[in-house]
Amino acid sequence: MDIRSTNRWAAAAALALLFGMLTDSGYFRFAKKETLLTFSEIMGIHDIQMDEAMNLVDLDTDISERISQLKGAQRLKYWKVGEHIVATSQGSAYEASVCKSLLGLGADIVFVGSQRGEQFRVSARATQAMVRKGVHLGKLMGGVGSETSNGGGGHPGAAGLCPDPHGMAGTRAAAGRAGQRHPGSGLGAGATEGLGSARAEAAIGRRARPVSEELSIFLPR
């Protein structure tokens, strides 16, 4: 194989790694020192300039994504928990992007639900400041998923909830049991209809206040 071709493939792979590191760390906002050191090392080995790596992620936002962000802001609801703001919204696409835009508007923690036919999804995001204070959205969404027989989990600052294809049949029963175990959780009989039929708006709307109350145990007063 031509060594020049090999080098081109190696450089392309290196750029792909840099792209992943940039996006996964929120453009280094959430990066650990090991990430920065590895990024720098890859740049040095393959003689890659910073502008080359940034050009991969510095793309214009699609108009449909921008519209989703605007609709998310239009449908925004929020609660003040101590000195922090928990916000919710709902739409049909780009949940993570909508979360990011609502964090930019001033929310500390955001939950965005979407509905696609009989399927729903809820994305959650928190600022790094909240993560440093102890918030772990992955554990929170994992708990909600367990209570409702759905799939939930993720990282401290980014998590999600979506239907479990193997557990949808028991969603209503599980939600009812969760409501009995936790009367104040918002997952009683009234919530089973929204979860059982995978109505994202009902699911996030009925969980919004209880979730903010659960988060309050992590937030300083």
N, C-alpha and C positions, 0 to 999 in steps of 0.2 A: 504493500500500500504506500502511496505517495506520502512522505512525511508531512508535506504542506497540507494535504487533505486531512491527515490525522490531527494536525494542529488546529485546523479550522473547526473540526468536530469538537475538540477539547475546549476551544474558546466558546463555542456555542453552548456546550454543557455548563461551562463556568458561568456564562451569562444567565442561563436558566436557574442555576443555584442562587445567583445574586438576586434575580427577580423574586424567587421564593422567599428569600431572607428579608427583602424589602417589604413585601406585602404582608408576610406573617408577623412582622414586628411593627406594623403600622408606620412604615417609613422611619424606623428606628425609635419611634416614640416609646415603644415597650420593649426595646432590645436590652438584653443582658450584655455584659462586657465580653463574654465569650463569642456572642454573635458578631459584635463589632470587630473583634480580633480576627475571626475566621473570614469575615467579609473582606477585610483589608488584605489578608494573606492570599485569598483567591485573586483579588485585583492585581497584586504584585506578581504572582506566578504567571498569570496570563496577560499581563500588561494591558489591563482593562482600565479605562478612564471612568470617572464617576458619571460623566454625562452619558456615556454609552449605557450604563446600567439604568440610569434614571429615564432614558428615552423609552425603555421597555414598559414603564409603568405610567409615564406622564402622557396619558392619552385623554382625548376629549371625552367627556361623559355623554353617553347616548341620550337623546332627547326624551325617550321613554323613561329612562332612569331618573332624569331630572323631574319629569312630571310626577313620577311616583314619590319623589322626595317632597314635592309641593303638596300633593294630596295627603301625605303623611303628616305634614305640618298642619294642614287644614283640619284633619280629624284628631288632632292631638288632645289628650286629656292628661292632667298631671295632679300629683299629690305632693304636699310638703311633708317630709318625714324628718323631724328634727330640723337641722339646718341644710337638708339636702332635698333634691327634687327627683321624684320617680315619675316617669312619663310613659304613656301607652298610646298606641295608634294602631290602625289596621288598613290593609290595602290588598293588592292582588299580586304584587311582584316586588323584587329588589328589597326584601326586608332588611338585609344587613346594611345596605346603602341608606335606607330610610333611618335606621337606628343611628348610623354615623352622623347623618344630617341633624337629627334631633339632639344628639349630644352636643353638636356644634351650636345649637340654639340655647344651650344652657342647662340641659338636663344632666343629672349625675348618673342615672340608670334608666334604660329605655327597654320597653318590650313592644315589639311590632308583630301583629298577626296578619296572616294572609289566607285567602280561601281560593282553592282551585277545584271546582266541582265538589266532590265529597272528600277531598283531601285538604288538610290545613297545615299550617306551619307557624310557629312563633319563634322569632329571633330575639335575643336579649343581648344588650351591650352595656358595659359600665366603664366609667373613666378609670384611668390608671390610679388616680387618687383614691377612688373607692376600693379598688383592689388592694391597695396598700393598707387600707383601714380594715380589711378583713372580709370584704364581700367576695363570695365565690358563686357566680351565676351557674357554673356547671353543676354544683351540688344542689342548688336550688331547683333548677330545671329537671335534674335527675329525680329529685323528690317528687315534683309535680308529675313527671312521667310515670313513676311507680304508682302514685295514687290513682292515676287515671288510665292505667294500662296502655300508655303511649311511650314513645321513645324520647328520652330527654337527657341532656348532659352537655359537656363542653369544658371550656377553660374558665378560669376565674373571671375574666373580663369579657368573654364572648361565649354564648351558649345558645341552645335551641331546643325546641320541642316539636315533634312530628308524630304522625300515627305509626304505631307498631303494627305491621301487616299481620303479625301472628296474635295480636292481642285486641284487635278492634271488637271482636264479638263480646268480650267481657268488659268493654269500656264503661257502659252504663252501670253495671253492677259494681265495678271497682270504684267508680266515682261516688256511688251511693254509700258504699262502705266507708270511703274516706270521709264523706260528710258526717256520717254517724260518729266516726272516731274523732273528728275535728269539727265540732259544730260551727266554729267561727271561721273555717277555712274557705267558705264560699263554694264548697263542692258537695252540697246536699242534693236533694232531688231536683231542685231547680236548675242545677248545673249539668245534670246528666243528659238532658236533651241536647244541649249545645255540644257536649263532648261526644256523645254517642253518635250524633249525625255529622260530626266533624265540622261544626260551624265555628270557624275561627273567631268571628266577631263575638259570639256568645262566650266562647272559652276564655278569651283574653279579657272581655269586659267583666265577667263574673269573677275572674281571678285577680283583677287589677288591684283592688283595694286590699284583699288578703295578702297578696304578694308584697305590697308595700309595707304591710304590718309585719310580715315575716322578716323583711329586710331590716326593719327598724332595730332588730336585736344586734345588727352589725354596726349600726351607725351611731356615732357619738352624739349626745344631746347638747 
